Amino acid sequence: MRKHGWLVWNKGRAWRFFLPKTGNTFASKHVSFGSNRLNIPVTAYPFRPGELGFPVQCRAAGKGRWHLPPLIGILTSEHPSIPGFRGNKANFRDIVETGRRMGVLVFVFTPNGVRDSASEIVGFTRHPAVKGWVRLSFPKPHVVYNRIPDRKAERQPAEQTTLRMFLESEDTRLFNPRFFNKEELWHWTANDDTLKYLQPVTEIWGDQATLTHFLDRFNPLYLKPVSGKAGKGIMQIKQEANSYLLTFVTGRGRELKRFRTRFSRILYEKVNRLTNGERYLIQQGVSLVQYNGHPFDLRTLVQKDSEGEWDVTGLGIRLAGKQGVTTHVPRGGSIGKPENIFPRVFGSEAKQLYSRALELAVAAARAIERQSGHALGELSLDLGIDRNHRFWLFEANAKPMKFDEPLIRKRSLERIIQYAVYLAEGRERSAHS
C-alpha cells in the first residue's frame, strides 16, 4: 500500500514530513529520511509561508508505520568560476522533475557539498515556486547516479574521494562509477565470448609497421582517440587508385578536412601530427548498409528496469553526413527513424534484424558490465550492420548523451528513477533481513 505525503523544508532549515490525515493513522511521530536514517518529525499541518513542499509516495510498513521513498543524488562537479555545478543542467532538471512526478525526491550535488562522511550533503533541486535551482541541505542519499561530466573532472582528487566513499558505503548504492574508454572496451570485447565476434580488428596506434599492416588488409581504416566522445578526433583513411586519402574533423566544427598523399610514410607522419601525442586506436573499417546513399548505424540505449534487468529503452538511427567519417550528430550526422528505414533497406528481413539488434544490445550490456567489474545502470551502444547483414559493435558509453527521440527520452528518465528505487529498496530489504 502506498500513500502520498510531502517532505517539507522549513524556515528553520530543517526537514519535516507532512502526511495529510486520512482513515489510516500514523503510529510514529518520526520517520527516517535518507540512507543515514535522519529522524524527522511527522506533522499533520500543511505548508506555512516560506516552506517548500516536495511530493513523495511513501510505502506502508505495517502497524501504522510508513517508509519514505529512496532519496536519489546525482553526482557532478563544481563549476570552477561561478557558484553552482557543471554538467548538463537541462538533463538534471528533467531527471529531478521526472522524480517529482513519480513521488521521489532527487537532488544534484558535488564533492564540495559533502559534509561529515556524507551525513549531510548540500545540494540543489527544483521547486515550482522557485525560479531555477534551490540550494538545500539533504541527508545521505540511498542511491548516487554518477554524472561527473568528463574524464578530466572524474580524475580530480575530490571526485575520486567521493566516488570511492560511495562505492565502499554500506548504505548507499552508486551506479556507473566511471567513464570507460575505447581501449578498455577493445580488451573487454576480445576477452568475452559474447562480444568478440562483434569487434572490428583493432590495435593500438603505434609505429609505421602497424599502419602498413592495416593498409594491406583493410580499406577504409579508422583512427579513434582512446578517450574521445561524440566523434571528436576520428580520422578515416581510404586507399584510392594511386594515393591515400585522410579525412578528419578537428575541434568542435563539422567541416571535413582532407589530406592526400601517394606515400604511406608521409601519411603516417601526418596522422602522428594530428594525434598530437594522444593515445589512439587503429581499426578496420566496416562497409555499413546505406539509406539514400548515407551509411548509418544504430544508437541503442540499454538501461536496467524496475526489476534490475537490462532492457533496450530505445533504438535510433544515426546517418552519416555527406562524405562524413562519422554518424555523430555533432559531427554532421542526422537522425533517422527505424520504422521508416529498416523496411526500405532490409525488406523482408527488417523485423528479424531489428529483433537481433535488440537481443545483441542486451547481451552486450550484460557482458560489458561483467567485464567492467562494476554495477552499471545504463549504457548507450553503437551497433553497425554491414552489407552482408553482419552486426558490429563500435562503441559503448557509460555516460549516455540525451536521446533526441521524445519517446526514448521519456522512457529513459523514468527508468533512471525506477532502477534507483530498485537498488535502494533491495539494499533496504537486505539491511532489515
C-alpha positions as CSV (number, residue, x, y, z in Angstrom):
1,M,0.0,0.0,0.0
2,R,1.3,3.5,-0.9
3,K,0.2,6.9,0.2
4,H,1.1,10.5,-0.9
5,G,2.8,12.8,1.5
6,W,5.2,15.8,1.4
7,L,8.8,16.3,2.5
8,V,8.8,19.9,3.7
9,W,11.9,22.2,4.0
10,N,11.0,24.8,6.7
11,K,12.3,28.2,7.6
12,G,14.4,26.6,10.4
13,R,16.5,24.9,7.6
14,A,15.2,21.5,8.6
15,W,13.0,18.8,7.2
16,R,9.6,17.5,8.3
17,F,7.2,15.0,6.8
18,F,3.6,16.2,6.2
19,L,1.2,13.4,6.0
20,P,-2.4,14.5,5.3
21,K,-5.0,12.9,7.6
22,T,-7.0,10.1,6.2
23,G,-8.5,6.9,7.6
24,N,-5.0,5.5,8.0
25,T,-3.3,6.5,11.2
26,F,0.4,7.2,11.6
27,A,1.7,5.5,14.7
28,S,5.2,7.1,14.8
29,K,6.0,10.7,15.5
30,H,9.2,10.5,13.4
31,V,10.2,8.9,10.1
32,S,13.7,8.1,8.7
33,F,14.9,10.2,5.8
34,G,17.9,9.3,3.7
35,S,20.2,6.3,3.9
36,N,21.7,7.5,7.2
37,R,18.2,7.4,8.7
38,L,17.9,11.0,9.7
39,N,14.9,11.3,12.1
40,I,12.5,14.0,11.0
41,P,9.1,14.8,12.6
42,V,5.8,13.7,11.2
43,T,3.3,16.5,11.1
44,A,-0.3,16.8,10.1
45,Y,-0.4,20.6,9.4
46,P,0.0,21.9,5.9
47,F,2.6,24.2,4.4
48,R,3.4,27.5,6.1
49,P,4.6,30.7,4.3
50,G,8.2,30.3,3.1
51,E,8.2,26.5,3.3
52,L,8.9,24.3,0.3
53,G,7.0,21.0,-0.1
54,F,8.2,18.1,-2.2
55,P,5.6,15.4,-3.1
56,V,6.7,11.8,-2.2
57,Q,5.0,8.4,-2.4
58,C,5.5,6.6,0.9
59,R,5.1,2.9,1.4
60,A,3.2,1.1,4.2
61,A,5.4,-0.8,6.7
62,G,2.6,-2.2,8.9
63,K,1.2,-1.1,12.3
64,G,0.7,2.5,11.2
65,R,4.3,2.9,10.1
66,W,5.4,4.3,6.7
67,H,8.6,4.3,4.8
68,L,9.7,7.3,2.7
69,P,10.8,6.6,-0.8
70,P,14.5,6.4,-1.6
71,L,16.5,9.7,-1.8
72,I,18.4,9.9,-5.1
73,G,21.5,12.0,-5.5
74,I,23.1,13.0,-8.9
75,L,26.9,13.5,-8.5
76,T,28.6,16.0,-10.7
77,S,31.4,18.5,-10.4
78,E,31.8,22.0,-9.1
79,H,31.9,24.9,-11.5
80,P,35.4,26.4,-11.4
81,S,34.5,30.1,-11.7
82,I,30.8,30.6,-10.7
83,P,28.6,29.2,-7.9
84,G,26.8,26.0,-8.7
85,F,27.7,22.9,-10.6
86,R,28.8,21.7,-14.0
87,G,27.1,19.2,-16.4
88,N,24.0,19.1,-18.5
89,K,21.7,21.1,-16.3
90,A,18.7,20.6,-18.7
91,N,19.2,16.8,-18.3
92,F,19.5,17.1,-14.5
93,R,16.3,19.3,-14.5
94,D,14.4,16.6,-16.4
95,I,15.6,13.8,-14.0
96,V,14.6,15.9,-11.0
97,E,11.2,16.7,-12.4
98,T,10.6,13.1,-13.5
99,G,11.3,12.0,-10.0
100,R,8.9,14.6,-8.7
101,R,6.1,13.2,-10.9
102,M,6.9,9.7,-9.7
103,G,6.9,10.7,-6.0
104,V,10.7,10.5,-5.5
105,L,13.0,13.4,-4.3
106,V,16.1,13.9,-6.5
107,F,18.9,16.4,-5.9
108,V,22.2,17.3,-7.6
109,F,25.4,17.7,-5.6
110,T,29.2,18.0,-6.0
111,P,32.1,16.7,-3.8
112,N,32.3,20.1,-2.2
113,G,28.8,19.7,-0.9
114,V,29.6,16.5,1.1
115,R,29.9,17.1,4.8
116,D,30.9,14.7,7.6
117,S,31.3,11.5,5.6
118,A,28.1,12.4,3.7
119,S,25.9,12.5,6.8
120,E,24.9,15.9,5.4
121,I,25.1,17.0,1.8
122,V,24.5,20.5,0.5
123,G,22.9,20.1,-2.9
124,F,20.4,21.5,-5.4
125,T,16.9,20.6,-6.5
126,R,13.9,22.2,-8.3
127,H,10.6,23.5,-7.0
128,P,7.8,25.1,-8.9
129,A,7.7,28.1,-6.5
130,V,11.4,28.9,-7.1
131,K,12.9,30.0,-10.4
132,G,16.0,28.0,-11.2
133,W,17.8,25.7,-8.7
134,V,17.2,25.9,-5.0
135,R,20.1,25.1,-2.6
136,L,19.2,22.9,0.4
137,S,20.7,20.5,2.9
138,F,20.0,16.8,2.4
139,P,20.8,13.6,4.3
140,K,22.9,10.9,2.7
141,P,21.2,9.5,-0.4
142,H,20.2,5.9,-0.9
143,V,21.4,5.9,-4.4
144,V,24.1,8.0,-6.2
145,Y,23.9,8.4,-10.0
146,N,27.3,9.4,-11.3
147,R,27.1,12.1,-13.9
148,I,30.5,13.8,-13.5
149,P,30.8,15.5,-16.9
150,D,34.1,14.4,-18.3
151,R,37.2,12.2,-17.6
152,K,39.4,15.1,-16.5
153,A,36.9,16.1,-13.8
154,E,36.5,12.4,-12.8
155,R,40.2,12.1,-12.2
156,Q,40.3,15.0,-9.7
157,P,41.2,14.1,-6.1
158,A,37.9,15.4,-4.7
159,E,35.8,13.4,-7.2
160,Q,37.9,10.3,-6.7
161,T,37.5,10.5,-2.9
162,T,33.7,11.0,-3.2
163,L,33.3,8.1,-5.7
164,R,35.4,5.8,-3.5
165,M,33.4,6.8,-0.4
166,F,30.1,5.8,-2.0
167,L,31.5,2.7,-3.6
168,E,32.6,1.5,-0.2
169,S,29.4,2.6,1.6
170,E,27.3,0.0,3.2
171,D,24.1,2.1,3.0
172,T,24.4,3.9,-0.4
173,R,24.5,2.3,-3.8
174,L,26.4,4.0,-6.6
175,F,26.0,3.0,-10.3
176,N,28.0,3.8,-13.4
177,P,31.0,4.7,-11.2
178,R,33.3,5.9,-14.0
179,F,33.8,6.5,-17.7
180,F,35.5,3.7,-19.6
181,N,37.5,4.2,-22.8
182,K,37.8,2.6,-26.2
183,E,41.0,0.7,-25.3
184,E,39.2,-0.9,-22.3
185,L,36.2,-1.8,-24.5
186,W,38.6,-3.3,-27.0
187,H,40.2,-5.6,-24.4
188,W,36.8,-6.5,-22.8
189,T,35.4,-7.4,-26.2
190,A,38.4,-9.5,-27.1
191,N,38.1,-11.4,-23.8
192,D,34.4,-12.1,-23.9
193,D,32.8,-14.9,-25.9
194,T,29.6,-12.8,-26.3
195,L,31.4,-9.7,-27.6
196,K,34.5,-10.8,-29.5
197,Y,32.6,-11.6,-32.7
198,L,31.2,-8.1,-32.8
199,Q,34.5,-6.2,-32.7
200,P,36.3,-4.9,-35.8
201,V,40.0,-5.8,-35.9
202,T,41.7,-3.2,-33.7
203,E,45.2,-2.3,-32.5
204,I,46.9,0.5,-30.6
205,W,48.2,3.1,-33.0
206,G,52.0,2.9,-32.9
207,D,54.8,2.6,-35.5
208,Q,54.6,2.7,-39.2
209,A,54.6,-1.1,-39.4
210,T,51.2,-1.1,-37.7
211,L,49.8,1.3,-40.3
212,T,51.3,-0.8,-43.2
213,H,49.8,-4.0,-41.8
214,F,46.3,-2.4,-41.7
215,L,46.7,-0.8,-45.1
216,D,47.5,-4.2,-46.6
217,R,44.3,-5.8,-45.0
218,F,41.6,-3.2,-44.9
219,N,40.1,-0.3,-46.8
220,P,38.9,2.0,-45.3
221,L,40.6,2.4,-41.9
222,Y,39.6,4.4,-38.9
223,L,41.7,6.0,-36.2
224,K,39.9,6.8,-32.9
225,P,41.1,8.6,-29.8
226,V,41.0,6.3,-26.8
227,S,39.3,8.8,-24.6
228,G,37.2,10.6,-27.3
229,K,33.5,11.1,-27.4
230,A,30.8,12.3,-29.8
231,G,33.0,11.6,-32.8
232,K,35.7,14.1,-31.8
233,G,39.1,13.3,-33.2
234,I,38.1,10.4,-35.5
235,M,40.0,10.0,-38.8
236,Q,39.3,7.9,-41.9
237,I,41.9,6.6,-44.3
238,K,40.8,5.4,-47.8
239,Q,43.0,3.9,-50.4
240,E,42.3,5.1,-53.9
241,A,43.9,4.3,-57.2
242,N,47.3,5.9,-56.7
243,S,47.0,7.6,-53.3
244,Y,45.8,7.6,-49.7
245,L,43.0,10.0,-48.7
246,L,42.9,11.0,-45.0
247,T,39.7,12.7,-43.9
248,F,39.3,14.2,-40.4
249,V,37.4,16.8,-38.4
250,T,39.2,19.0,-35.9
251,G,37.9,21.0,-32.9
252,R,34.1,21.3,-32.4
253,G,33.3,22.0,-36.1
254,R,31.6,19.9,-38.7
255,E,33.9,21.0,-41.5
256,L,35.7,18.0,-43.0
257,K,39.4,18.4,-43.9
258,R,41.3,16.2,-46.3
259,F,44.9,15.3,-46.9
260,R,46.1,13.3,-49.9
261,T,49.4,11.6,-50.5
262,R,50.9,8.8,-52.6
263,F,53.3,7.7,-49.8
264,S,52.4,5.8,-46.7
265,R,55.4,7.3,-44.8
266,I,54.0,10.8,-45.3
267,L,50.5,9.6,-44.4
268,Y,52.0,8.1,-41.1
269,E,53.7,11.4,-40.3
270,K,50.6,13.4,-40.9
271,V,48.5,11.2,-38.7
272,N,51.1,11.3,-36.0
273,R,50.9,15.1,-36.0
274,L,47.1,15.1,-35.8
275,T,47.1,12.7,-32.8
276,N,49.4,15.2,-31.0
277,G,50.6,12.6,-28.6
278,E,47.1,11.4,-27.6
279,R,46.6,7.6,-27.4
280,Y,44.7,6.3,-30.4
281,L,43.3,3.0,-31.8
282,I,43.6,2.0,-35.4
283,Q,40.6,-0.1,-36.6
284,Q,39.2,-2.0,-39.5
285,G,36.6,0.0,-41.5
286,V,33.2,-1.6,-42.0
287,S,31.2,-1.1,-45.1
288,L,27.9,-0.2,-43.5
289,V,24.5,-0.5,-45.1
290,Q,23.2,2.8,-46.6
291,Y,20.0,4.7,-46.8
292,N,19.7,7.1,-49.7
293,G,23.4,7.0,-50.1
294,H,24.2,7.6,-46.4
295,P,25.8,4.9,-44.2
296,F,24.1,4.5,-40.9
297,D,24.5,2.8,-37.6
298,L,22.2,2.0,-34.7
299,R,22.3,4.1,-31.5
300,T,20.8,1.9,-28.7
301,L,20.0,3.0,-25.1
302,V,20.1,0.0,-22.8
303,Q,19.0,0.5,-19.1
304,K,18.1,-1.6,-16.2
305,D,14.4,-1.6,-15.4
306,S,12.4,-1.6,-12.2
307,E,13.4,-5.3,-11.6
308,G,17.1,-4.6,-12.2
309,E,17.1,-6.3,-15.6
310,W,18.8,-5.0,-18.7
311,D,16.3,-3.9,-21.4
312,V,16.5,-1.7,-24.5
313,T,14.8,1.6,-23.8
314,G,15.1,2.7,-27.4
315,L,16.9,2.4,-30.7
316,G,17.6,5.2,-33.0
317,I,19.3,5.5,-36.3
318,R,22.2,7.9,-37.0
319,L,23.1,8.6,-40.6
320,A,26.5,9.9,-41.7
321,G,26.6,13.3,-43.4
322,K,27.6,13.8,-47.0
323,Q,31.1,12.3,-47.3
324,G,31.2,12.2,-43.5
325,V,33.5,10.0,-41.5
326,T,31.1,9.5,-38.5
327,T,27.4,9.3,-37.9
328,H,27.5,11.5,-34.7
329,V,25.1,14.4,-35.0
330,P,27.6,17.0,-33.6
331,R,29.9,16.0,-36.5
332,G,27.4,16.4,-39.3
333,G,25.3,13.2,-38.8
334,S,21.5,13.2,-38.7
335,I,18.7,11.2,-37.1
336,G,16.6,8.6,-38.8
337,K,13.6,6.5,-37.7
338,P,14.0,2.7,-37.6
339,E,10.3,2.2,-38.6
340,N,11.0,4.1,-41.8
341,I,14.5,3.0,-42.7
342,F,14.6,-0.8,-41.8
343,P,11.8,-1.9,-44.2
344,R,13.2,0.2,-47.0
345,V,16.8,-1.1,-46.5
346,F,16.2,-4.7,-45.4
347,G,12.9,-5.6,-46.9
348,S,11.6,-9.0,-45.6
349,E,14.5,-9.2,-43.2
350,A,13.6,-6.0,-41.4
351,K,11.8,-7.5,-38.4
352,Q,14.4,-10.2,-37.9
353,L,17.3,-7.8,-38.0
354,Y,15.6,-5.3,-35.7
355,S,14.9,-8.1,-33.1
356,R,18.5,-9.2,-33.5
357,A,19.8,-5.7,-32.8
358,L,17.7,-5.6,-29.5
359,E,19.0,-9.0,-28.4
360,L,22.6,-8.1,-29.1
361,A,22.3,-4.8,-27.3
362,V,21.1,-6.5,-24.1
363,A,23.7,-9.3,-24.4
364,A,26.5,-6.6,-24.9
365,A,25.3,-4.6,-21.9
366,R,25.4,-7.7,-19.7
367,A,28.9,-8.6,-21.0
368,I,30.3,-5.1,-20.6
369,E,29.0,-4.9,-17.0
370,R,30.6,-8.3,-16.3
371,Q,33.9,-7.3,-17.8
372,S,34.0,-3.9,-16.1
373,G,33.5,-5.3,-12.6
374,H,31.2,-2.5,-11.6
375,A,27.4,-2.0,-11.2
376,L,26.1,-0.3,-14.3
377,G,22.6,1.0,-14.8
378,E,22.7,2.3,-18.3
379,L,24.8,2.2,-21.5
380,S,24.5,3.6,-25.0
381,L,25.8,1.3,-27.7
382,D,26.7,2.0,-31.3
383,L,25.9,-1.0,-33.4
384,G,26.5,-1.3,-37.1
385,I,25.2,-3.7,-39.8
386,D,27.4,-4.3,-42.9
387,R,26.3,-5.1,-46.4
388,N,26.3,-8.8,-45.6
389,H,24.0,-8.0,-42.7
390,R,26.6,-8.9,-40.1
391,F,26.4,-6.9,-36.8
392,W,29.3,-4.9,-35.3
393,L,29.9,-3.1,-32.0
394,F,31.7,0.2,-32.4
395,E,31.2,2.0,-29.1
396,A,29.8,1.7,-25.6
397,N,29.3,4.8,-23.4
398,A,28.8,4.6,-19.6
399,K,27.6,8.2,-19.6
400,P,25.0,8.3,-22.4
401,M,24.1,11.6,-24.0
402,K,20.5,12.6,-24.2
403,F,18.5,10.9,-26.9
404,D,16.6,13.3,-29.1
405,E,13.7,11.0,-29.8
406,P,10.9,12.1,-27.4
407,L,9.5,8.6,-26.5
408,I,13.0,7.3,-25.9
409,R,13.8,10.4,-23.8
410,K,10.7,9.9,-21.6
411,R,11.3,6.2,-21.0
412,S,15.0,6.8,-20.2
413,L,14.2,9.4,-17.5
414,E,11.6,7.1,-15.9
415,R,14.0,4.1,-16.0
416,I,16.7,6.1,-14.1
417,I,14.2,6.6,-11.3
418,Q,12.8,3.1,-11.4
419,Y,16.2,1.5,-11.3
420,A,17.4,3.7,-8.5
421,V,14.3,2.8,-6.4
422,Y,15.0,-0.9,-7.2
423,L,18.6,-0.5,-5.9
424,A,17.6,1.3,-2.8
425,E,14.8,-1.0,-1.8
426,G,17.0,-4.0,-2.4
427,R,19.6,-2.6,-0.1
428,E,16.9,-1.7,2.5
429,R,15.5,-5.2,2.5
430,S,19.0,-6.6,2.9
431,A,19.6,-4.3,5.9
432,H,16.4,-5.4,7.6
433,S,16.6,-9.1,6.8
